[in-house]
Amino acid sequence: MAKMTLEALRAFVAREFPQMADEFHIEAIAPMRVRVSMVPGDKHLRPGATVSGPTIFGLADCSVYFALLAMIGPEALAVTTSGSIDFMRKPLVGQDLVADVTLLKVGRVLAVGDVAVHSRGSEDLVARATFTYSIPPKV
Protein backbone atom coordinates (compact mmCIF):
# COMPACT_ATOMS: atom_id res chain seq x y z
CA MET A 1 0.00 0.00 0.00
CA ALA A 2 1.14 3.51 -0.78
CA LYS A 3 1.72 5.68 2.29
CA MET A 4 1.15 8.93 0.42
CA THR A 5 -1.74 9.98 -1.77
CA LEU A 6 -1.11 11.66 -5.09
CA GLU A 7 -2.08 15.02 -3.59
CA ALA A 8 0.15 14.54 -0.52
CA LEU A 9 3.12 13.58 -2.69
CA ARG A 10 2.65 16.60 -4.95
CA ALA A 11 2.37 18.89 -1.91
CA PHE A 12 5.52 17.40 -0.34
CA VAL A 13 7.54 17.91 -3.53
CA ALA A 14 6.25 21.48 -3.91
CA ARG A 15 7.18 22.28 -0.30
CA GLU A 16 10.53 20.47 -0.02
CA PHE A 17 11.78 20.76 -3.61
CA PRO A 18 10.18 23.86 -5.15
CA GLN A 19 12.86 23.85 -7.88
CA MET A 20 11.36 20.58 -9.18
CA ALA A 21 7.68 21.29 -8.65
CA ASP A 22 7.24 22.98 -12.03
CA GLU A 23 9.68 20.68 -13.83
CA PHE A 24 8.04 17.31 -13.18
CA HIS A 25 4.33 16.45 -13.04
CA ILE A 26 3.40 13.42 -10.94
CA GLU A 27 0.46 12.01 -12.89
CA ALA A 28 -0.43 8.83 -11.03
CA ILE A 29 0.66 6.59 -8.20
CA ALA A 30 -0.23 3.00 -7.40
CA PRO A 31 1.42 0.42 -5.15
CA MET A 32 5.06 0.14 -6.30
CA ARG A 33 4.36 2.30 -9.39
CA VAL A 34 4.32 5.93 -10.44
CA ARG A 35 3.94 7.87 -13.67
CA VAL A 36 5.73 11.22 -14.03
CA SER A 37 5.91 13.53 -17.03
CA MET A 38 7.77 16.63 -18.08
CA VAL A 39 7.45 19.12 -20.89
CA PRO A 40 10.90 19.60 -22.39
CA GLY A 41 11.70 23.24 -23.13
CA ASP A 42 14.56 25.02 -24.86
CA LYS A 43 16.77 24.66 -21.78
CA HIS A 44 16.50 20.85 -22.05
CA LEU A 45 17.67 20.63 -25.66
CA ARG A 46 21.08 19.72 -27.01
CA PRO A 47 22.44 20.34 -30.49
CA GLY A 48 20.33 18.52 -33.03
CA ALA A 49 17.13 19.75 -31.35
CA THR A 50 16.68 16.69 -29.16
CA VAL A 51 16.28 16.39 -25.41
CA SER A 52 19.61 16.08 -23.61
CA GLY A 53 20.69 12.90 -21.86
CA PRO A 54 21.04 14.61 -18.47
CA THR A 55 17.44 15.82 -18.74
CA ILE A 56 16.16 12.29 -19.39
CA PHE A 57 18.39 10.91 -16.62
CA GLY A 58 17.03 13.53 -14.20
CA LEU A 59 13.44 12.65 -15.07
CA ALA A 60 14.13 8.96 -14.49
CA ASP A 61 15.99 9.54 -11.20
CA CYS A 62 13.39 11.91 -9.74
CA SER A 63 10.58 9.58 -10.83
CA VAL A 64 12.05 6.69 -8.82
CA TYR A 65 12.42 9.07 -5.86
CA PHE A 66 8.74 10.01 -6.13
CA ALA A 67 7.71 6.34 -6.35
CA LEU A 68 9.78 5.53 -3.27
CA LEU A 69 8.28 8.40 -1.29
CA ALA A 70 4.80 7.24 -2.22
CA MET A 71 5.61 3.86 -0.66
CA ILE A 72 7.59 4.86 2.46
CA GLY A 73 6.18 8.30 3.21
CA PRO A 74 7.83 11.73 3.20
CA GLU A 75 11.54 10.92 3.62
CA ALA A 76 13.37 13.90 2.12
CA LEU A 77 16.76 12.32 2.85
CA ALA A 78 16.32 9.16 0.76
CA VAL A 79 19.18 9.39 -1.75
CA THR A 80 20.31 7.80 -4.99
CA THR A 81 23.16 5.35 -4.46
CA SER A 82 23.42 4.13 -8.05
CA GLY A 83 21.81 4.64 -11.41
CA SER A 84 22.26 3.44 -14.95
CA ILE A 85 20.46 4.35 -18.12
CA ASP A 86 20.29 3.07 -21.68
CA PHE A 87 19.30 5.63 -24.31
CA MET A 88 17.43 3.95 -27.15
CA ARG A 89 16.02 6.59 -29.46
CA LYS A 90 15.37 10.30 -29.76
CA PRO A 91 12.16 11.54 -28.17
CA LEU A 92 9.41 12.75 -30.46
CA VAL A 93 9.73 16.47 -31.14
CA GLY A 94 7.23 18.60 -29.24
CA GLN A 95 5.93 15.76 -27.04
CA ASP A 96 6.04 15.38 -23.27
CA LEU A 97 8.39 12.79 -21.85
CA VAL A 98 6.70 10.20 -19.66
CA ALA A 99 8.47 8.02 -17.08
CA ASP A 100 6.76 4.87 -15.87
CA VAL A 101 8.40 3.53 -12.71
CA THR A 102 8.10 0.08 -11.19
CA LEU A 103 9.72 -0.39 -7.82
CA LEU A 104 11.26 -3.85 -7.86
CA LYS A 105 12.13 -3.89 -4.16
CA VAL A 106 11.57 -1.64 -1.18
CA GLY A 107 13.59 -2.98 1.72
CA ARG A 108 14.54 -1.60 5.10
CA VAL A 109 17.58 0.33 3.83
CA LEU A 110 17.59 0.02 0.02
CA ALA A 111 15.05 0.31 -2.77
CA VAL A 112 15.44 -0.58 -6.45
CA GLY A 113 13.35 0.86 -9.26
CA ASP A 114 13.08 0.32 -12.99
CA VAL A 115 12.05 3.18 -15.31
CA ALA A 116 10.72 3.17 -18.86
CA VAL A 117 10.82 6.61 -20.54
CA HIS A 118 8.84 7.28 -23.70
CA SER A 119 7.34 10.19 -25.60
CA ARG A 120 3.66 10.76 -24.89
CA GLY A 121 1.62 9.04 -27.57
CA SER A 122 4.30 6.45 -28.32
CA GLU A 123 5.14 3.16 -26.65
CA ASP A 124 8.65 3.13 -28.18
CA LEU A 125 11.22 3.47 -25.42
CA VAL A 126 13.37 6.58 -25.39
CA ALA A 127 15.35 5.23 -22.44
CA ARG A 128 15.35 2.51 -19.82
CA ALA A 129 16.95 3.03 -16.42
CA THR A 130 17.52 1.34 -13.08
CA PHE A 131 18.18 3.16 -9.81
CA THR A 132 18.99 2.12 -6.26
CA TYR A 133 18.07 4.40 -3.37
CA SER A 134 19.25 4.42 0.21
CA ILE A 135 16.47 4.84 2.76
CA PRO A 136 17.50 6.71 5.94
CA PRO A 137 17.25 4.70 9.16
CA LYS A 138 14.33 5.33 11.48
CA VAL A 139 15.43 7.13 14.64
C-alpha positions in Angstrom: 0.0 0.0 0.0 1.1 3.5 -0.8 1.7 5.7 2.3 1.2 8.9 0.4 -1.7 10.0 -1.8 -1.1 11.7 -5.1 -2.1 15.0 -3.6 0.1 14.5 -0.5 3.1 13.6 -2.7 2.6 16.6 -5.0 2.4 18.9 -1.9 5.5 17.4 -0.3 7.5 17.9 -3.5 6.3 21.5 -3.9 7.2 22.3 -0.3 10.5 20.5 0.0 11.8 20.8 -3.6 10.2 23.9 -5.2 12.9 23.9 -7.9 11.4 20.6 -9.2 7.7 21.3 -8.6 7.2 23.0 -12.0 9.7 20.7 -13.8 8.0 17.3 -13.2 4.3 16.4 -13.0 3.4 13.4 -10.9 0.5 12.0 -12.9 -0.4 8.8 -11.0 0.7 6.6 -8.2 -0.2 3.0 -7.4 1.4 0.4 -5.2 5.1 0.1 -6.3 4.4 2.3 -9.4 4.3 5.9 -10.4 3.9 7.9 -13.7 5.7 11.2 -14.0 5.9 13.5 -17.0 7.8 16.6 -18.1 7.4 19.1 -20.9 10.9 19.6 -22.4 11.7 23.2 -23.1 14.6 25.0 -24.9 16.8 24.7 -21.8 16.5 20.9 -22.1 17.7 20.6 -25.7 21.1 19.7 -27.0 22.4 20.3 -30.5 20.3 18.5 -33.0 17.1 19.7 -31.3 16.7 16.7 -29.2 16.3 16.4 -25.4 19.6 16.1 -23.6 20.7 12.9 -21.9 21.0 14.6 -18.5 17.4 15.8 -18.7 16.2 12.3 -19.4 18.4 10.9 -16.6 17.0 13.5 -14.2 13.4 12.6 -15.1 14.1 9.0 -14.5 16.0 9.5 -11.2 13.4 11.9 -9.7 10.6 9.6 -10.8 12.1 6.7 -8.8 12.4 9.1 -5.9 8.7 10.0 -6.1 7.7 6.3 -6.3 9.8 5.5 -3.3 8.3 8.4 -1.3 4.8 7.2 -2.2 5.6 3.9 -0.7 7.6 4.9 2.5 6.2 8.3 3.2 7.8 11.7 3.2 11.5 10.9 3.6 13.4 13.9 2.1 16.8 12.3 2.8 16.3 9.2 0.8 19.2 9.4 -1.7 20.3 7.8 -5.0 23.2 5.3 -4.5 23.4 4.1 -8.1 21.8 4.6 -11.4 22.3 3.4 -14.9 20.5 4.3 -18.1 20.3 3.1 -21.7 19.3 5.6 -24.3 17.4 4.0 -27.2 16.0 6.6 -29.5 15.4 10.3 -29.8 12.2 11.5 -28.2 9.4 12.7 -30.5 9.7 16.5 -31.1 7.2 18.6 -29.2 5.9 15.8 -27.0 6.0 15.4 -23.3 8.4 12.8 -21.9 6.7 10.2 -19.7 8.5 8.0 -17.1 6.8 4.9 -15.9 8.4 3.5 -12.7 8.1 0.1 -11.2 9.7 -0.4 -7.8 11.3 -3.8 -7.9 12.1 -3.9 -4.2 11.6 -1.6 -1.2 13.6 -3.0 1.7 14.5 -1.6 5.1 17.6 0.3 3.8 17.6 0.0 0.0 15.0 0.3 -2.8 15.4 -0.6 -6.4 13.4 0.9 -9.3 13.1 0.3 -13.0 12.1 3.2 -15.3 10.7 3.2 -18.9 10.8 6.6 -20.5 8.8 7.3 -23.7 7.3 10.2 -25.6 3.7 10.8 -24.9 1.6 9.0 -27.6 4.3 6.4 -28.3 5.1 3.2 -26.7 8.6 3.1 -28.2 11.2 3.5 -25.4 13.4 6.6 -25.4 15.3 5.2 -22.4 15.4 2.5 -19.8 17.0 3.0 -16.4 17.5 1.3 -13.1 18.2 3.2 -9.8 19.0 2.1 -6.3 18.1 4.4 -3.4 19.3 4.4 0.2 16.5 4.8 2.8 17.5 6.7 5.9 17.2 4.7 9.2 14.3 5.3 11.5 15.4 7.1 14.6 
